[in-house]
Amino acid sequence: MAVQISTALAIYFVIWWIALFLTLPFGVRSQHEDGIGAPGTDPGAPVLTGMKRKLIWTTIISAIIYGLGLAAYHAGYLSLERLSKMMGMPF
């Protein structure tokens, strides 16, 4: 069974979005931690977010997860019959 390109892109986008929220908190330093802060701003506001690096890591992580999922699908581990049997539901 072949996966259509629109389905593949939609699944990759969902994985990418989840991976983005997983990578966002790493490496963020707040104004309070650095001791730098403009008057009237929240001390918890980030100084540098490093979004370019996070977007690159998000793309790498999501490509690996998608590749593993696609390999498991083609190996037969993610078929509807197998998943319904694992959940105890008739197919």
N, C-alpha and C positions, 0 to 999 in steps of 0.2 A: 504494500500500500504506500503510495507516494504522498508526501506532504506538499500541499500547495504553497506557493511562495507567500501568499497573503497570510496564511495560517502560521507559517514559520516566522514571518516578521512580527506578527502579533504576539506569539509566544516569546520571542526574543525580547520584544519591547517590555513585556510584563516582567520578565526576569531581570532586564536591565534596570527597570524602575525600582524593583525591590532591592537590588544590589546597590543602587545609588543611596537609598535610605540607610543601608547597612554601613556604607563607607563614609557618610557625611560626618559623624562625630569624631572620626580619627584625626588627630593632629591639629585640632582647633584649640587655640589659646585665647582666653578671654582677656578683656582689658584689665580686670582685677588681678589675674595671674601675672601679667606682664608689668603691672604698675603704671601703665599708660592709659589715659582716658581723657577724653574731651569733656568739659563740664556740661552737664545736662544729659549725658548719655548713660545707658544702662551698663553697670560694671560687668555684666555677663555677656555683653556684645563681643563678637569675635574681632580680633585684631587682623589676622590674615586667615582666610578660609582655605586657600590652596585648591580652588575648584578645578583648575586645569588638571592637576595631578589626580584628583579624585575622579574626574570624568574618565581619564585614561584607565585607572584601576578598575572602575566600574565596568568599562567595556571589556577589559581582560577577564575579570571574574565572571561576568555574565556569558561571555563566549565559551569559557570552560564549562560552566554549568549547563549551557545549552547543548554543547557538544556531547557531554556525558548523557544528558537526557535523550538526545537524538540517537546515540549509540545504543542506549538501553531500549529505545523504541524499536530500532531495526533488529536488535537481538531477540526481541519478543518478550522482554520483561515488562513492557508497558502496554500490552494489548488490553483491549476491553474485556475479553474473556478472562484473562488472568487476574485483572484488577477486581472484576465483579466476583470472582471465585474467592479472592482473599477477603473481601468484605462480606461474604456470605449471602450475596444477592444473586438470584437467578439471572442468567443472561438470555 
